[in-house]
Amino acid sequence: MQLKRVVVTGLGALTPIGNNVEEYWNGLIEGKSGAAPITYYDTEKHKTKFACQVKNFNIEDFIDRKESRRLDKFAQYAVVASDEAIKDAGITHENVNKHRVGVIWGAGIGGLETFQEEVLYYAKGDGTPKFNPFFIPKMIADIAPAHISMRNGFMGPNYTTVSACASSANALIDAFNYIRLGMCDVIISGGSEAAVTIAGMGGFNSMHALSTRNESPETASRPFDATRDGFVLGEGAGALVLEEYEHAKARGAKIYCEIGGGGMSSDAYHLTAPHPEGLGVIAVMENTLRDAGMNPEDVQHINTHGTSTPLGDVAELKAISAVFGDHAKNININSTKSMTGHLLGAAGGIEAIASILAIKNGIIPPTINHTTVDENINPELNLTLNKAQKREIKVAMSNTFGFGGHNACVLFKKLEE
């Protein structure tokens, strides 16, 4: 069977450093930090008092008040980002077959804020189970793609992938495979998350996963730095329109890049910690290169998972050195989480967009907040520290890993006609 080619024709973003793709990209290139004190609730008794929130966002600018109240924040973010991506791609009912347009979305947690609110409300009562009738439809992780499909009349495959922080990368890989197997013409994919809540922050704090650099939140996310002390929780959404190449050409679509391949693996090691030698990460990158029919020397850029945790950053860079050998020092490696924080299930979506725009614009966003060299990290690696670097990029990889040992990697390449 001849596999079809898959391209990216639309992008949408809602992030802590920009509420659309243009703002997000400019923020990345400028090295803008999205971390700031939390404004959603009183943090006085919390270990971590900051996060990377979406800012200056009013859902009623996009959706009417009645409808918006039926959506958890993670689904609101999904709708807004996907609206931008669909408009960017020029998708209309006239130029697509609605039965061959799907929505495959990623979310690591789903409607955490809704769950928290409903349970706290119940706990204050007399034990009578009084819940909002929209409690379940707002909370469940699959509801975001449902809203996207209903809003646009798309009747193809529709579901959510849940693999913790690898969720939206897994969604992109599923979408890629559906299209190249000829089962769909277009799929809206990506992911969203909204876990900056009392429960979300408290839960990650109890695991000692979050940075507690409360005195300087804007510098707290510092991947690869020797003084890193945990990740910074972020929120938002990233949406991509994936499309079969000939279908995109036939309707005269703008094409950002081609998807070359995708890979998955499992660490099979620990509930939350990576294998210290990055064995699962080695496997996922090798699987991705094999799927794309490429050699390690073909890659110029890797957007790492790079969460700013003591164990994770070292393991990932060890894996990169193992897979790419001497060529590793020729690769621009970065972590955009230094600016956006960690968007959990949405991370793969917004980082895919960063990788694609790096190819399109010939510039790699920096890894900011780096001040102190970590002796456990190979000094020959180019970690694109503190300042964006211009470079022609033909092939970029985006790594995303999740608790439970879930690893996903997507390879993007400059389109060759």
C-alpha positions as CSV (number, residue, x, y, z in Angstrom):
1,M,0.0,0.0,0.0
2,Q,1.3,3.4,-1.0
3,L,1.2,5.7,2.1
4,K,-0.1,9.2,1.4
5,R,1.9,12.3,2.4
6,V,0.7,14.5,5.2
7,V,1.3,18.2,5.6
8,V,0.4,20.9,8.1
9,T,-1.9,23.6,6.7
10,G,-3.1,25.5,9.8
11,L,-1.9,26.5,13.2
12,G,-3.6,27.9,16.3
13,A,-2.2,28.7,19.7
14,L,-3.3,30.0,23.1
15,T,-0.4,30.1,25.5
16,P,1.1,31.9,28.6
17,I,3.2,34.1,26.3
18,G,0.7,34.8,23.5
19,N,-3.0,34.3,22.7
20,N,-2.5,33.5,19.1
21,V,0.2,32.0,16.9
22,E,1.8,35.3,16.0
23,E,2.0,36.5,19.6
24,Y,3.2,33.1,20.7
25,W,6.0,33.0,18.1
26,N,7.1,36.5,18.9
27,G,7.2,35.7,22.6
28,L,9.4,32.6,21.9
29,I,11.9,34.5,19.8
30,E,12.1,37.3,22.3
31,G,12.8,34.9,25.1
32,K,9.7,35.9,27.1
33,S,8.9,34.2,30.3
34,G,5.2,33.4,30.9
35,A,5.6,32.7,34.6
36,A,4.0,35.0,37.2
37,P,2.2,34.8,40.5
38,I,-1.1,32.9,40.3
39,T,-4.2,35.0,40.2
40,Y,-6.9,32.3,40.1
41,Y,-6.9,31.6,43.9
42,D,-5.3,32.5,47.2
43,T,-1.8,30.9,47.2
44,E,-0.8,31.9,50.8
45,K,-0.7,28.3,52.1
46,H,0.7,26.8,48.9
47,K,4.4,25.7,48.4
48,T,4.4,27.1,44.9
49,K,2.7,30.4,44.3
50,F,3.3,30.9,40.6
51,A,2.5,29.3,37.3
52,C,2.4,30.1,33.6
53,Q,-1.3,31.2,33.2
54,V,-3.0,32.3,30.0
55,K,-3.3,36.1,30.3
56,N,-5.7,38.8,29.1
57,F,-8.2,36.1,28.0
58,N,-11.9,36.5,28.0
59,I,-13.8,33.5,26.6
60,E,-16.8,35.7,25.8
61,D,-14.7,37.4,23.1
62,F,-14.9,34.0,21.2
63,I,-18.0,32.2,22.5
64,D,-21.3,33.5,23.9
65,R,-21.7,33.5,27.7
66,K,-24.4,30.7,27.8
67,E,-22.3,28.3,25.7
68,S,-19.0,29.1,27.5
69,R,-20.5,28.2,30.9
70,R,-21.0,24.7,29.6
71,L,-17.3,24.3,28.8
72,D,-14.5,23.7,31.3
73,K,-11.5,26.0,30.7
74,F,-9.5,23.2,29.0
75,A,-12.3,22.8,26.4
76,Q,-12.6,26.6,26.0
77,Y,-8.9,26.8,25.2
78,A,-9.3,23.9,22.7
79,V,-12.2,25.7,20.9
80,V,-10.3,29.0,20.6
81,A,-7.0,27.5,19.4
82,S,-8.8,25.2,16.9
83,D,-10.9,28.1,15.5
84,E,-7.6,29.9,14.7
85,A,-6.1,26.9,13.1
86,I,-9.2,26.1,11.0
87,K,-9.3,29.7,9.8
88,D,-5.6,29.8,9.1
89,A,-6.0,26.6,7.0
90,G,-8.9,28.1,5.0
91,I,-11.1,25.1,5.8
92,T,-14.8,25.6,4.7
93,H,-17.8,23.4,4.1
94,E,-17.3,24.0,0.4
95,N,-13.7,22.7,0.1
96,V,-13.8,19.6,2.4
97,N,-16.0,16.5,2.8
98,K,-17.2,16.8,6.4
99,H,-17.3,13.0,6.7
100,R,-13.5,12.9,6.0
101,V,-12.6,15.6,8.5
102,G,-11.8,14.4,12.0
103,V,-10.7,15.8,15.3
104,I,-8.1,13.9,17.4
105,W,-7.2,15.8,20.5
106,G,-4.9,15.4,23.5
107,A,-5.5,16.1,27.2
108,G,-3.6,14.7,30.1
109,I,-6.2,15.5,32.7
110,G,-9.3,17.2,31.2
111,G,-11.7,19.2,33.3
112,L,-9.9,19.4,36.6
113,E,-11.3,22.8,37.6
114,T,-14.8,21.5,37.1
115,F,-14.2,18.4,39.1
116,Q,-12.6,20.4,41.9
117,E,-15.5,22.9,42.0
118,E,-18.2,20.3,42.1
119,V,-16.6,18.1,44.7
120,L,-15.9,21.1,47.0
121,Y,-19.4,22.3,46.6
122,Y,-20.7,18.9,47.5
123,A,-18.4,18.7,50.5
124,K,-19.9,21.9,52.0
125,G,-23.4,20.5,51.9
126,D,-25.3,18.0,54.1
127,G,-24.3,14.9,52.1
128,T,-27.1,15.2,49.6
129,P,-25.7,14.6,46.1
130,K,-26.4,17.9,44.4
131,F,-24.4,18.3,41.2
132,N,-24.6,20.5,38.1
133,P,-26.1,18.6,35.2
134,F,-23.1,19.7,33.1
135,F,-20.6,18.3,35.7
136,I,-19.8,15.2,33.7
137,P,-20.0,16.7,30.2
138,K,-17.7,19.5,31.3
139,M,-15.2,17.3,33.0
140,I,-14.5,14.3,30.7
141,A,-11.3,14.5,28.7
142,D,-13.0,13.6,25.4
143,I,-15.3,16.6,25.4
144,A,-12.9,19.1,23.8
145,P,-12.8,17.4,20.4
146,A,-16.6,16.8,20.7
147,H,-17.1,20.6,20.9
148,I,-14.7,21.2,18.0
149,S,-16.5,18.8,15.8
150,M,-20.0,20.0,16.7
151,R,-18.9,23.6,16.2
152,N,-17.7,22.9,12.7
153,G,-19.8,20.0,11.6
154,F,-16.8,17.6,11.2
155,M,-18.1,14.0,11.1
156,G,-14.9,12.0,10.8
157,P,-13.0,10.2,13.7
158,N,-13.4,12.1,17.0
159,Y,-11.7,11.2,20.2
160,T,-9.1,12.2,22.8
161,T,-5.7,10.6,23.5
162,V,-4.6,10.5,27.1
163,S,-1.0,9.7,27.9
164,A,-0.2,12.4,30.4
165,C,2.3,14.9,29.0
166,A,2.7,13.0,25.8
167,S,-1.1,13.2,25.0
168,S,-1.1,15.8,22.2
169,A,2.0,14.3,20.5
170,N,0.2,11.0,20.5
171,A,-2.9,12.8,19.0
172,L,-0.7,14.2,16.2
173,I,0.7,10.7,15.5
174,D,-2.7,9.2,15.4
175,A,-3.9,11.9,13.1
176,F,-0.9,11.5,10.9
177,N,-1.5,7.8,10.5
178,Y,-5.2,8.1,9.8
179,I,-4.4,10.5,6.9
180,R,-1.5,8.6,5.4
181,L,-3.5,5.4,5.5
182,G,-6.2,7.2,3.4
183,M,-8.9,7.1,6.1
184,C,-9.3,10.9,6.3
185,D,-8.5,14.0,4.2
186,V,-8.1,16.5,7.1
187,I,-7.8,16.1,10.9
188,I,-7.7,18.9,13.5
189,S,-5.2,17.8,16.2
190,G,-3.3,19.1,19.1
191,G,-4.1,19.4,22.8
192,S,-5.3,21.6,25.7
193,E,-4.9,21.7,29.4
194,A,-6.1,23.9,32.3
195,A,-4.6,22.4,35.5
196,V,-3.5,25.6,37.3
197,T,-6.0,24.9,40.1
198,I,-5.7,24.3,43.8
199,A,-5.9,20.5,43.2
200,G,-3.4,20.6,40.2
201,M,-0.8,22.7,42.0
202,G,-1.3,20.9,45.3
203,G,-1.0,17.5,43.7
204,F,2.2,18.2,41.8
205,N,3.7,20.0,44.9
206,S,3.0,16.9,47.0
207,M,5.2,14.9,44.5
208,H,8.0,17.5,44.8
209,A,7.7,18.0,41.0
210,L,7.2,21.8,40.9
211,S,9.7,24.6,41.2
212,T,9.3,26.6,44.4
213,R,11.3,29.6,43.3
214,N,8.6,31.9,44.6
215,E,11.0,34.9,44.9
216,S,11.7,34.8,41.1
217,P,9.0,33.0,39.2
218,E,10.0,34.4,35.8
219,T,13.3,32.6,36.1
220,A,12.0,29.4,37.7
221,S,11.7,27.3,34.5
222,R,15.4,26.8,33.7
223,P,16.0,23.6,31.7
224,F,19.5,22.2,31.7
225,D,20.6,24.6,34.4
226,A,22.4,23.2,37.4
227,T,20.1,25.0,39.8
228,R,16.8,23.8,38.3
229,D,14.4,22.6,41.0
230,G,11.3,21.4,39.1
231,F,8.9,22.3,36.4
232,V,6.6,25.3,36.2
233,L,3.0,24.4,35.5
234,G,1.4,26.0,32.4
235,E,-1.9,26.0,30.6
236,G,-3.3,26.7,27.2
237,A,-3.8,24.9,23.8
238,G,-2.1,24.2,20.5
239,A,-4.0,23.2,17.4
240,L,-2.7,22.0,14.0
241,V,-4.6,21.2,10.8
242,L,-3.1,18.0,9.3
243,E,-4.0,17.4,5.7
244,E,-3.3,14.9,2.9
245,Y,-0.9,16.6,0.5
246,E,-2.8,16.2,-2.7
247,H,-6.0,17.3,-1.0
248,A,-4.2,20.4,0.2
249,K,-2.7,21.2,-3.2
250,A,-6.1,20.7,-4.9
251,R,-7.7,23.4,-2.8
252,G,-4.7,25.7,-3.0
253,A,-3.9,25.6,0.7
254,K,-0.9,27.2,2.3
255,I,1.5,24.5,3.5
256,Y,3.8,25.0,6.5
257,C,5.7,21.7,6.4
258,E,5.4,18.0,5.9
259,I,5.1,15.5,8.7
260,G,7.9,12.9,8.1
261,G,7.2,10.4,10.8
262,G,6.2,9.7,14.4
263,G,7.4,7.3,17.0
264,M,6.3,5.9,20.4
265,S,7.8,3.9,23.2
266,S,7.5,3.1,26.9
267,D,10.2,3.4,29.5
268,A,8.7,0.4,31.4
269,Y,10.7,1.7,34.4
270,H,9.1,3.9,37.0
271,L,5.8,5.7,37.7
272,T,7.2,9.2,37.4
273,A,10.9,9.1,36.9
274,P,12.7,8.6,33.6
275,H,15.2,5.8,33.0
276,P,18.5,7.3,34.1
277,E,20.1,6.4,30.8
278,G,17.1,7.5,28.8
279,L,16.5,4.0,27.3
280,G,12.8,4.7,26.4
281,V,13.8,8.1,24.9
282,I,16.5,6.5,22.8
283,A,13.9,4.0,21.5
284,V,11.3,6.7,20.7
285,M,13.7,8.8,18.7
286,E,15.1,5.8,16.8
287,N,11.5,4.7,16.1
288,T,10.7,8.1,14.7
289,L,13.8,8.2,12.4
290,R,13.0,4.7,11.2
291,D,9.4,5.7,10.5
292,A,10.5,8.8,8.5
293,G,13.2,6.8,6.6
294,M,15.8,9.2,7.8
295,N,19.3,9.1,9.4
296,P,20.4,10.9,12.5
297,E,22.6,13.2,10.4
298,D,19.4,14.5,8.7
299,V,18.2,16.3,11.8
300,Q,19.1,20.0,12.5
301,H,16.8,20.8,15.5
302,I,15.3,19.0,18.5
303,N,12.7,20.7,20.7
304,T,13.2,18.6,23.8
305,H,10.7,17.6,26.5
306,G,13.1,19.6,28.7
307,T,10.9,20.2,31.7
308,S,13.5,21.7,34.1
309,T,13.6,18.7,36.4
310,P,16.9,17.4,37.8
311,L,16.5,13.8,36.5
312,G,14.5,14.3,33.3
313,D,16.8,16.9,31.5
314,V,19.9,14.8,32.0
315,A,18.3,11.6,30.9
316,E,16.9,13.2,27.7
317,L,20.3,14.7,26.7
318,K,22.1,11.4,27.4
319,A,19.6,9.8,25.0
320,I,20.2,12.4,22.3
321,S,23.9,11.8,22.5
322,A,23.3,8.1,22.3
323,V,21.1,8.3,19.2
324,F,22.9,11.1,17.3
325,G,26.5,10.4,18.3
326,D,29.0,13.0,17.0
327,H,26.3,14.7,15.1
328,A,24.5,15.7,18.3
329,K,26.8,18.7,18.7
330,N,25.6,20.0,15.3
331,I,22.0,20.0,16.4
332,N,20.2,23.0,17.8
333,I,18.6,21.7,21.0
334,N,16.2,23.8,23.0
335,S,13.4,23.7,25.5
336,T,10.6,26.2,24.9
337,K,9.2,25.1,28.3
338,S,11.7,27.6,29.7
339,M,9.2,30.3,28.5
340,T,5.8,28.6,28.4
341,G,6.1,26.3,31.4
342,H,4.9,22.8,31.1
343,L,1.4,22.6,29.6
344,L,1.0,18.8,30.3
345,G,-1.3,17.3,27.7
346,A,-1.1,20.5,25.6
347,A,2.8,20.5,25.5
348,G,3.1,18.4,22.4
349,G,0.7,20.7,20.5
350,I,2.4,24.1,21.2
351,E,5.9,22.6,20.9
352,A,5.0,21.1,17.5
353,I,4.0,24.6,16.4
354,A,7.3,26.0,17.7
355,S,9.2,23.3,15.7
356,I,7.2,24.0,12.6
357,L,7.8,27.8,12.8
358,A,11.5,27.2,13.4
359,I,11.6,25.4,10.0
360,K,9.5,28.0,8.3
361,N,11.3,31.1,9.7
362,G,14.9,29.7,10.0
363,I,15.3,30.6,13.6
364,I,15.4,28.5,16.8
365,P,13.8,29.9,20.0
366,P,16.1,30.0,22.9
367,T,16.3,28.0,26.2
368,I,16.1,31.0,28.6
369,N,17.1,31.3,32.3
370,H,20.3,29.4,31.9
371,T,23.1,30.7,34.3
372,T,24.9,27.8,35.7
373,V,26.5,24.9,33.8
374,D,25.5,21.4,34.9
375,E,28.5,19.1,35.0
376,N,26.2,16.1,34.2
377,I,25.4,17.6,30.8
378,N,27.7,17.2,27.7
379,P,29.2,20.6,27.2
380,E,29.5,20.1,23.4
381,L,25.8,20.1,23.0
382,N,24.3,23.4,21.6
383,L,21.4,24.0,23.9
384,T,20.5,27.4,22.2
385,L,21.0,29.2,25.5
386,N,19.3,32.5,26.3
387,K,19.2,33.8,22.8
388,A,17.5,32.7,19.6
389,Q,19.8,31.4,16.8
390,K,19.3,31.8,13.1
391,R,19.8,28.7,11.0
392,E,18.3,26.9,8.0
393,I,16.3,23.9,9.2
394,K,15.1,21.1,7.0
395,V,14.2,18.6,9.7
396,A,13.1,19.1,13.3
397,M,12.0,16.7,16.0
398,S,9.7,17.4,18.9
399,N,10.0,15.2,22.0
400,T,7.2,14.7,24.5
401,F,7.2,12.3,27.5
402,G,4.6,11.6,30.2
403,F,4.3,10.1,33.7
404,G,4.0,6.4,33.4
405,G,6.9,6.2,30.9
406,H,4.9,7.3,27.8
407,N,7.2,8.7,25.1
408,A,6.1,10.3,21.8
409,C,8.2,12.0,19.1
410,V,7.1,13.7,15.9
411,L,9.4,14.6,13.0
412,F,8.6,17.6,10.8
413,K,10.4,18.4,7.5
414,K,10.5,21.2,5.0
415,L,8.2,20.4,2.1
416,E,9.8,19.2,-1.1
417,E,7.5,19.3,-4.0
